[in-house]
Amino acid sequence: MLWAQTETEKSSFHSPDFNWDIDIPPGYEEIEPAVWDLQKGIPDSIAADSPGIETPPRTILAFKINDYNYFESNWQPYDVNKQGDYKSHCQSVDNQLYQTFAEQIPDAKIDTASSVQQIGKLDFQKFVLKMTLPNGVTLSSHMFSRLFDDKEFSANLFYVNDEQGSLLMEAWLYSRFE
């Protein structure tokens, strides 16, 4: 007999490509990767391995409780010989994200921090951006990235509600890479 997930049950996700397991917090809805990609503006008609086209990120997992509190993970190919030093790449992405928000919302107060965070036994590049809008709402974004051979793995947490942010962070911090 099939039972519906109750509010206290957790569902789990496993990625065989990264040998990664994560528990999805109660109340969060898992979104199919193809649906998430379309919502993020990545059409499924783009052939990931077409010559001359930069490969868009491929969603591994996405879950949300609403449009402003969500977790997403993705991967894309990364060739150190062509794309250069990975830490420099991460700094460039962080700077681009900051500049984009600063230009689009010039009245917002933006704080950022970069560091390395261990998840399980693996080190991830971490970038935190907290943006307080003129109306007092604070948007928080936490990005975690690392290379797995020739694949860049990213996990992104985005929230406006600190309680939901704590649930997202707990799920991510206690995820497992075997």
N, C-alpha and C positions, 0 to 999 in steps of 0.2 A: 504494500500500500504506500502511496506517495503522500508525504506530509508537506504542507507549506512551511517555509522558513518562518519561525517565530521571531519576535523582536529580540530575544536573547541569544538566538543561535547565530553562529558565524558561518559564512561560507568561505571556502578556500579556493585558491587558484594556483595552478602549477604551470610553469613555462619549461618545457623540456629543452628548449634551445639554450636557456641560461641556467637550467637546473635550479630554478627559483620558485619558492613557495611563499605565498602571502595570504593572510586571513583578511577577508573583506569585512569591515565593521558592520554590525547590525544596522538595518535601515538604509544602507547604501545599495543602489541599483547598479549592477554590472551592465555596461554598454558594449554591444558587439563592436569589435575593432573597425569593421567597414563603416558602420553607422557613425562611430566617433570620428573617423577620418573625414567623412563627408561634412559633419558638423564643424570640423576644424578647417575645412576648405581644401582637403587633400582628395581630389577625385580618384576613384578607383580605376579610372581609365588610363592613368599614367602608368606606363610599364616601368617597373622598378629597375629593370636591367636593360633599358634601352640605351644604346650608345649616345653619348652627347647630352643626356638628360641627367642632371644631378638627382640622385635617388632621394625621394622624400622619406621622412621618417615613417616607419611601419609600426602601427600601434600593436602592443602586446596585450595590454589590459587597461581598461578605463572603468572607473566607477564613480558615482556621484550621489549626493543627497538632494542637490538642486544645482542650478547653473553656476553658483558662486562658491561651492564647496565640493571639490573633486580631486581625484587622483588619476594620473595617467602615466603609463610607461610606454616607451617605444624604443626602437633601435634603428640604426642605419649603418651602412658600411663606412669604415674609416680606414684609410690607407695612410699610414704615417709617412711613407715615402713621397706621396703626392700632396697630402694635406698638412704635413709638418708636425711639430711638437704638439702633443695632445693638451698639455696644460696651457700652452699659449692659445690654442684653439678655444678652450673653455673660457679663458679670460676675454677673448674677443667676443664670444657669444654673450657673456655676462654684460660687457660694455654695450653691445648692440641692444640688448633688452632694456638696459637702463636708459640709453639715449632715446629709444622708441617711446617709452613712457614719458620721459621728461619733455619730449617735443609734443606729444599728443595731449598731455595734461600738464601744462606749464605751471598751474597754480597748486599742484599737488606737492606734498612734502615726501621725498623719497629717501629712504635709508637702505643701504646695501651692506652685505658682508660676504666674504668668501673664506672658505676653509676646507679642510679635509675631514670627512666623517667616516667612521668605520661602521659598516652594516655587516653583522656577522663577523667574519674575519677579513672582509674586503674593504679597501679604502675607496671612497667616492669623492670626487670634486663636488663641493657644495656651494651653492650661491643662494643667498636669501635676499629678497627684495620686499620691503614693506612700504606701501604707498598710502599715505593718508590724504584722502580727497578733501576738497574745500567743504563738503557737507559733513565731514567728520568720520565717514566710513573708512576703515582701514582694510586694504587688500594685502594679503600675505601670499608670497610665492616662494616655494622652496624647491630648488632644482638640484638633483643628484645625478652625476654622470661618471662613467668609467668605461675603459676599453675592456672588451673580452675578445682577445686576439684581434681580428679585423672588424669587429662590430662595436659601435658605440651604443651603450645602454644608458637610457635616461629615465629617471622617475621624477615626476613633477607633482607637487602638492599645491593646491590653490584654495584659499579659503578667506571668507570675510567674518566667519564666526569662530572665535577662539576655541570654543568647546568642540566644534567639528574639526578644527585644525588639530587639536590634541588627539582626537580619534584617528585622523589620517596619519599623523606623525607616529603614533603608537603602532599602527598597522605596518607602516614602512620600516620603522626601527627594529621591529621584531620579526621582519620577514627573513627568510633563510635562503642562502645560496650554498648548495651542497657541492 
